[in-house]
Amino acid sequence: MSKKHASSSGKTAPQAVTPMCGADVVVQCLVNHGVDTVFAYPGGYTIPLHQSLSRCDQIRVILPRHEQGGGFAAQGYARSTGKVGVCITTSGPGASNLLTAVADAKLDSIPMVAITGQVPTTVIGTDAFQEIPTTEVFRSITKHHILVTHPNDLVRAFKEAFYVANTGRKGPVLIDLPKDIIQAMITPDYDVPMQLPGYLKQERPEPSEESIQAWVDALRQSQRPILYVGGGAAASDAAAEVRKLAEKTGIPVASTLMGLGVFPADHPLSLGMLGMHGGIYANRAVEECDLLISLGARFDDRVTGKIQKFARHARIVHVDIDWSEINKIVPSAIAIHADVRVALKMLNKAVKTLETSFQPWVEQVQAWKKEFPLGYKNEEKYVLPQQAIQELCRMTKDDEPIVSVGVGQHQMWSAQFFQVNQPRHFLASCGLGTMGFGLPAGMGAKVGNPDKMVIVIDGDGCAMMNLQEMATCYCEKIPVKVMILNNQHLGMVMQWEDRFFNKNRGNTYLGPIDNPENFGRGDGVMPENRYPDFVTLAKGFGWSARFVADPAELQDALREMVECEGPFLLDVATPYCEHVLPMIPAGGSFEDTIKE
């Protein structure tokens, strides 16, 4: 392995005894903040930084094959560990290649520090080689951004960056480092105070006793409550408190895509995912509930649909660490500005016994689960994507793997059919919906959790977006498992074409255009001569790989992937006619649910 692992007996970045260059100060700041891994792609303006990193055995440096891949890997590391993810790029195109990953982290509230190189301060604003106004470009997609213009500000900048990224509503922070700043010689003061006037001082804000009592009263008055769990519950490590409340009160639990795993999917009170592709029973429960308790969720349009008809019979209790989210989309009867875990701890202490029994409501919800189960039509000739995911889940259940997905049909099928019972075990680009997220995020998750199995479930369209990170996995010995559900189409866009555009194909077929009969107007089954040949590509990267099209071979192929010691790609041929159901059309409501 070319990069070094952390070692307590190895070299460390020098402490401030004598003057040192700014790059060494940066590395020491990373060490001081507990960073053990960075995903870094070098360039002309970050050479000094990489030279300093090469002398530090406490930080593992992983070289991605694209800056976007490095950004998503830092996200996967952060999402799966709860730590701050760190990525480094050079200036200009290096920084701009990072934009999508940073925007993705902002929308999903992922703690990340992105470090970019910059031209020397003496030529900023002159259109120097590889110069862009990085902080201006990133301004609206970061939680905070810092252009360091004096070497003595380095320590403070990193203190502020890590603090802001990982407190309150978490998010990405950008630090832009001009080359002359990291080359300057300074004697740093690591005790320098932060300067964050107006920033939230209380890291985990607590609700008032009055709001907790109002919450308890609302529960006592309710007959049909639902817990609506979002990514904020995962970010605050509130899984234990969510389960305690659900089991103490008997309230069913529905989850957003970001919230999957906070409450065990195999728990009797679990309703799985709600929203556009959530279960009919989950959406029916929200439709009929009289009290909806939102825990770290932001009422995203993919959950609510037509807002006027969402949970129309319910009083809303909204618990969120970000005050700006409360009453932004829906009016709250009880607004609780607080960290979800802190609020639930207080509520669980206050709720000793409830006079109201929710048993009739629970029985009704369970009846809906039996009446409207998630399922698919059995197929003997072809491997269905739902079948592949469900079988993979069954086979790996005891291992409790971390699952990273791309965006599209396979993402929704994974949310429906791969039961996740642990928080931080389902990684998905939710707010931004970025294709190409799955592989690099899974790579970062495996680095952060070396003892965990990490599985990437991807589509053939998504897989092509950041396929180059297969080289990173091989060279850095990161043994992720990748299952591609290959239907030769951009499946989700194609599904919308089928449903709303009279099945007219508008550039959603991914194969060679010299075969017009393959454009997706036939029986839904593509020829075995698929394009590209992912197995050959994978083997070219040094991976083990296999193609499977026969359902009779599926179990053996999955077992080979799971048991392989190194990285493995399984290319699964699936028919393109499959749709993700149920489906509530965009802007629709529960009554508009498409069932078949």
Disulfide bonds with the S-S distance in Angstrom:
none
